Amino acid sequence: MHIEPLKKIRLILWGFIVLLVLSGITAFPIETELNWLSQYIGHDNGSIDQWFNKIHTAVVQTNLHYPYLAYGTDWLAFAHLVIAVVFWGPIKDPIKNKWVIEFGMIACTMVFPLAFIAGHIREIPWFWQLIDCSFGLFGIIPLIICHNLITKLEKEYV
């Protein structure tokens, strides 16, 4: 077995896991993050500034009057952490757990219709829908690389 492709797969997947975990844990302190962000963004009434100010106000008011709704973002964060754990399988045995990589690629692809459909329904600005899509785009790239490396490893063992 070539150790180099296996090392590459593991390195890429560890990076993917770290980013999934970071993405997840940042969903817990949303109000704190928005408070910090609102101190550092300009208030020149540009569309991005308006969007952040609108979201900041909504989160503060929601947490003040309906704190239990934040429980939904707690579960969002938890889901990221659980999904990250699943990628331990391909780190241990990439060939046996190639399906996890394929699952991740499917999930990354599904980001696009969700962002555009739900984004439209929820009146999310177009530029923010594109930012959301970037998670699917930048997520699928390392997974495609891993998938290709695993396919090469499989051919060595057949």
CYANA upper distance limits for C-alpha pairs under 8 A (distance plus 0.5 A):
  1 MET  CA    153 LEU  CA      8.06
  1 MET  CA    156 GLU  CA      7.80
  2 HIS  CA      6 LEU  CA      7.54
  2 HIS  CA    153 LEU  CA      8.41
  3 ILE  CA      7 LYS  CA      6.57
  4 GLU  CA      8 LYS  CA      6.71
  5 PRO  CA      9 ILE  CA      6.61
  5 PRO  CA    149 LEU  CA      6.55
  5 PRO  CA    150 ILE  CA      8.37
  5 PRO  CA    153 LEU  CA      8.04
  6 LEU  CA     10 ARG  CA      6.72
  6 LEU  CA    149 LEU  CA      8.36
  7 LYS  CA     11 LEU  CA      6.54
  8 LYS  CA     12 ILE  CA      6.54
  8 LYS  CA    146 CYS  CA      8.37
  9 ILE  CA     13 LEU  CA      6.57
  9 ILE  CA     91 ILE  CA      7.79
  9 ILE  CA     94 PRO  CA      8.30
  9 ILE  CA    146 CYS  CA      5.86
  9 ILE  CA    149 LEU  CA      7.43
  9 ILE  CA    150 ILE  CA      8.18
 10 ARG  CA     14 TRP  CA      6.51
 10 ARG  CA     90 PRO  CA      8.44
 10 ARG  CA     91 ILE  CA      5.78
 11 LEU  CA     15 GLY  CA      6.79
 12 ILE  CA     16 PHE  CA      6.68
 12 ILE  CA    142 PRO  CA      6.95
 12 ILE  CA    146 CYS  CA      7.77
 13 LEU  CA     17 ILE  CA      6.53
 13 LEU  CA     87 PHE  CA      7.51
 13 LEU  CA     90 PRO  CA      8.48
 13 LEU  CA     91 ILE  CA      7.28
 13 LEU  CA    142 PRO  CA      8.34
 13 LEU  CA    143 LEU  CA      8.46
 13 LEU  CA    146 CYS  CA      8.33
 14 TRP  CA     18 VAL  CA      6.65
 14 TRP  CA     91 ILE  CA      8.40
 15 GLY  CA     19 LEU  CA      6.74
 16 PHE  CA     20 LEU  CA      6.66
 16 PHE  CA     84 ALA  CA      8.45
 16 PHE  CA    139 GLY  CA      8.13
 16 PHE  CA    142 PRO  CA      8.06
 17 ILE  CA     21 VAL  CA      6.61
 17 ILE  CA     84 ALA  CA      5.58
 17 ILE  CA     85 VAL  CA      8.11
 17 ILE  CA     87 PHE  CA      7.41
 18 VAL  CA     22 LEU  CA      6.63
 18 VAL  CA     84 ALA  CA      8.40
 19 LEU  CA     23 SER  CA      6.44
 20 LEU  CA     24 GLY  CA      6.57
 20 LEU  CA     80 HIS  CA      6.40
 20 LEU  CA     81 LEU  CA      7.38
 20 LEU  CA     83 ILE  CA      8.32
 20 LEU  CA     84 ALA  CA      6.37
 21 VAL  CA     25 ILE  CA      6.60
 21 VAL  CA     80 HIS  CA      6.79
 21 VAL  CA     81 LEU  CA      5.92
 21 VAL  CA     84 ALA  CA      6.94
 22 LEU  CA     26 THR  CA      6.65
 23 SER  CA     27 ALA  CA      7.48
 23 SER  CA     77 ALA  CA      8.09
 23 SER  CA     80 HIS  CA      7.63
 24 GLY  CA     28 PHE  CA      8.09
 24 GLY  CA     76 LEU  CA      7.60
 24 GLY  CA     77 ALA  CA      4.58
 24 GLY  CA     78 PHE  CA      7.15
 24 GLY  CA     79 ALA  CA      7.96
 24 GLY  CA     80 HIS  CA      5.34
 24 GLY  CA     81 LEU  CA      6.54
 25 ILE  CA     29 PRO  CA      8.37
 25 ILE  CA     77 ALA  CA      6.22
 25 ILE  CA     78 PHE  CA      8.47
 25 ILE  CA     81 LEU  CA      8.38
 26 THR  CA     30 ILE  CA      7.37
 26 THR  CA     77 ALA  CA      7.94
 27 ALA  CA     73 THR  CA      6.57
 27 ALA  CA     74 ASP  CA      7.25
 27 ALA  CA     76 LEU  CA      7.59
 27 ALA  CA     77 ALA  CA      5.81
 28 PHE  CA     73 THR  CA      7.21
 28 PHE  CA     74 ASP  CA      6.16
 28 PHE  CA     77 ALA  CA      6.92
 29 PRO  CA     33 GLU  CA      6.64
 30 ILE  CA     34 LEU  CA      6.57
 30 ILE  CA     59 VAL  CA      8.40
 31 GLU  CA     35 ASN  CA      6.55
 31 GLU  CA     56 HIS  CA      7.70
 31 GLU  CA     59 VAL  CA      6.74
 31 GLU  CA     60 VAL  CA      6.96
 32 THR  CA     36 TRP  CA      6.76
 33 GLU  CA     37 LEU  CA      6.54
 34 LEU  CA     38 SER  CA      6.34
 34 LEU  CA     52 PHE  CA      8.32
 34 LEU  CA     56 HIS  CA      6.17
 35 ASN  CA     39 GLN  CA      7.07
 35 ASN  CA     56 HIS  CA      7.60
 36 TRP  CA     40 TYR  CA      7.32
 37 LEU  CA     41 ILE  CA      6.64
 38 SER  CA     42 GLY  CA      8.49
 38 SER  CA     52 PHE  CA      7.79
 38 SER  CA     53 ASN  CA      7.41
 38 SER  CA     56 HIS  CA      7.89
 41 ILE  CA     49 ASP  CA      7.34
 42 GLY  CA     49 ASP  CA      7.03
 43 HIS  CA     49 ASP  CA      6.43
 43 HIS  CA     50 GLN  CA      8.20
 44 ASP  CA     49 ASP  CA      7.45
 45 ASN  CA     49 ASP  CA      6.33
 45 ASN  CA     50 GLN  CA      6.16
 46 GLY  CA     50 GLN  CA      6.56
 47 SER  CA     51 TRP  CA      6.52
 48 ILE  CA     52 PHE  CA      6.72
 49 ASP  CA     53 ASN  CA      6.57
 50 GLN  CA     54 LYS  CA      6.50
 51 TRP  CA     55 ILE  CA      6.67
 51 TRP  CA    125 PRO  CA      8.50
 52 PHE  CA     56 HIS  CA      6.43
 53 ASN  CA     57 THR  CA      6.61
 54 LYS  CA     58 ALA  CA      6.65
 55 ILE  CA     59 VAL  CA      6.55
 56 HIS  CA     60 VAL  CA      6.64
 57 THR  CA     61 GLN  CA      6.53
 58 ALA  CA     62 THR  CA      6.37
 59 VAL  CA     63 ASN  CA      6.43
 60 VAL  CA     64 LEU  CA      6.57
 61 GLN  CA     65 HIS  CA      6.60
 61 GLN  CA     66 TYR  CA      8.39
 62 THR  CA     66 TYR  CA      5.55
 62 THR  CA     67 PRO  CA      6.83
 62 THR  CA     69 LEU  CA      7.94
 63 ASN  CA     67 PRO  CA      4.64
 63 ASN  CA     68 TYR  CA      8.10
 63 ASN  CA     69 LEU  CA      7.96
 63 ASN  CA     70 ALA  CA      7.41
 67 PRO  CA     71 TYR  CA      8.21
 68 TYR  CA     72 GLY  CA      8.49
 69 LEU  CA     73 THR  CA      8.33
 70 ALA  CA     74 ASP  CA      6.95
 71 TYR  CA     75 TRP  CA      6.88
 72 GLY  CA     76 LEU  CA      6.83
 73 THR  CA     77 ALA  CA      6.64
 74 ASP  CA     78 PHE  CA      6.69
 75 TRP  CA     79 ALA  CA      6.54
 76 LEU  CA     80 HIS  CA      7.04
 77 ALA  CA     81 LEU  CA      7.04
 78 PHE  CA     82 VAL  CA      6.72
 79 ALA  CA     83 ILE  CA      6.56
 80 HIS  CA     84 ALA  CA      6.63
 81 LEU  CA     85 VAL  CA      6.96
 82 VAL  CA     86 VAL  CA      7.19
 83 ILE  CA     87 PHE  CA      7.56
 84 ALA  CA     88 TRP  CA      8.00
 86 VAL  CA    100 VAL  CA      7.64
 87 PHE  CA     91 ILE  CA      7.20
 87 PHE  CA    100 VAL  CA      7.10
 87 PHE  CA    101 ILE  CA      8.19
 88 TRP  CA     92 LYS  CA      6.85
 89 GLY  CA     93 ASP  CA      6.64
 89 GLY  CA     94 PRO  CA      7.60
 89 GLY  CA     97 ASN  CA      6.28
 89 GLY  CA    100 VAL  CA      8.01
 90 PRO  CA     94 PRO  CA      4.42
 90 PRO  CA     95 ILE  CA      7.67
 90 PRO  CA     96 LYS  CA      7.82
 90 PRO  CA     97 ASN  CA      5.37
 90 PRO  CA     98 LYS  CA      6.88
 90 PRO  CA    100 VAL  CA      7.39
 90 PRO  CA    101 ILE  CA      7.99
 93 ASP  CA     97 ASN  CA      6.59
 94 PRO  CA     98 LYS  CA      6.10
 94 PRO  CA    150 ILE  CA      6.81
 95 ILE  CA    150 ILE  CA      6.51
 95 ILE  CA    151 THR  CA      8.35
 95 ILE  CA    153 LEU  CA      7.85
 95 ILE  CA    154 GLU  CA      6.93
 97 ASN  CA    101 ILE  CA      7.97
 98 LYS  CA    102 GLU  CA      7.02
 98 LYS  CA    147 HIS  CA      7.58
 98 LYS  CA    150 ILE  CA      7.61
 99 TRP  CA    103 PHE  CA      6.48
100 VAL  CA    104 GLY  CA      6.67
101 ILE  CA    105 MET  CA      6.72
101 ILE  CA    143 LEU  CA      6.52
101 ILE  CA    146 CYS  CA      7.96
101 ILE  CA    147 HIS  CA      6.97
102 GLU  CA    106 ILE  CA      6.69
102 GLU  CA    143 LEU  CA      8.39
102 GLU  CA    147 HIS  CA      8.01
103 PHE  CA    107 ALA  CA      6.65
104 GLY  CA    108 CYS  CA      6.60
104 GLY  CA    140 ILE  CA      7.88
104 GLY  CA    143 LEU  CA      7.61
105 MET  CA    109 THR  CA      6.75
105 MET  CA    139 GLY  CA      8.31
105 MET  CA    140 ILE  CA      5.89
105 MET  CA    143 LEU  CA      6.83
105 MET  CA    144 ILE  CA      7.80
106 ILE  CA    110 MET  CA      6.69
107 ALA  CA    111 VAL  CA      7.09
107 ALA  CA    136 GLY  CA      8.20
108 CYS  CA    112 PHE  CA      8.27
108 CYS  CA    135 PHE  CA      7.88
108 CYS  CA    136 GLY  CA      4.62
108 CYS  CA    137 LEU  CA      7.34
108 CYS  CA    139 GLY  CA      6.68
108 CYS  CA    140 ILE  CA      6.18
109 THR  CA    136 GLY  CA      6.56
109 THR  CA    137 LEU  CA      8.22
109 THR  CA    140 ILE  CA      8.04
110 MET  CA    114 LEU  CA      6.94
110 MET  CA    136 GLY  CA      8.20
111 VAL  CA    115 ALA  CA      6.43
111 VAL  CA    132 ASP  CA      8.05
111 VAL  CA    133 CYS  CA      6.56
111 VAL  CA    135 PHE  CA      8.15
111 VAL  CA    136 GLY  CA      6.00
112 PHE  CA    116 PHE  CA      6.69
112 PHE  CA    133 CYS  CA      5.96
112 PHE  CA    136 GLY  CA      7.51
113 PRO  CA    117 ILE  CA      6.21
113 PRO  CA    118 ALA  CA      8.42
114 LEU  CA    118 ALA  CA      5.94
114 LEU  CA    119 GLY  CA      7.68
115 ALA  CA    119 GLY  CA      5.54
115 ALA  CA    120 HIS  CA      8.40
115 ALA  CA    129 GLN  CA      5.96
115 ALA  CA    130 LEU  CA      8.31
115 ALA  CA    132 ASP  CA      6.86
115 ALA  CA    133 CYS  CA      6.95
116 PHE  CA    120 HIS  CA      6.39
116 PHE  CA    129 GLN  CA      6.81
117 ILE  CA    121 ILE  CA      6.82
118 ALA  CA    122 ARG  CA      6.35
119 GLY  CA    123 GLU  CA      6.40
119 GLY  CA    124 ILE  CA      5.29
119 GLY  CA    125 PRO  CA      7.98
119 GLY  CA    126 TRP  CA      8.43
119 GLY  CA    129 GLN  CA      6.65
120 HIS  CA    124 ILE  CA      6.55
120 HIS  CA    125 PRO  CA      8.40
124 ILE  CA    128 TRP  CA      7.06
124 ILE  CA    129 GLN  CA      7.10
125 PRO  CA    129 GLN  CA      6.93
126 TRP  CA    130 LEU  CA      6.90
127 PHE  CA    131 ILE  CA      6.91
128 TRP  CA    132 ASP  CA      6.71
129 GLN  CA    133 CYS  CA      6.71
130 LEU  CA    134 SER  CA      6.76
131 ILE  CA    135 PHE  CA      7.71
132 ASP  CA    136 GLY  CA      7.98
133 CYS  CA    137 LEU  CA      6.84
134 SER  CA    138 PHE  CA      6.30
134 SER  CA    139 GLY  CA      8.48
135 PHE  CA    139 GLY  CA      6.17
136 GLY  CA    140 ILE  CA      6.49
137 LEU  CA    141 ILE  CA      7.14
138 PHE  CA    142 PRO  CA      8.00
139 GLY  CA    143 LEU  CA      7.34
140 ILE  CA    144 ILE  CA      6.52
141 ILE  CA    145 ILE  CA      6.91
142 PRO  CA    146 CYS  CA      6.69
143 LEU  CA    147 HIS  CA      6.48
144 ILE  CA    148 ASN  CA      6.64
145 ILE  CA    149 LEU  CA      6.76
146 CYS  CA    150 ILE  CA      6.53
147 HIS  CA    151 THR  CA      6.64
148 ASN  CA    152 LYS  CA      6.88
149 LEU  CA    153 LEU  CA      6.83
150 ILE  CA    154 GLU  CA      6.64
151 THR  CA    155 LYS  CA      6.91
152 LYS  CA    156 GLU  CA      7.11
153 LEU  CA    157 TYR  CA      7.24
154 GLU  CA    158 VAL  CA      6.92
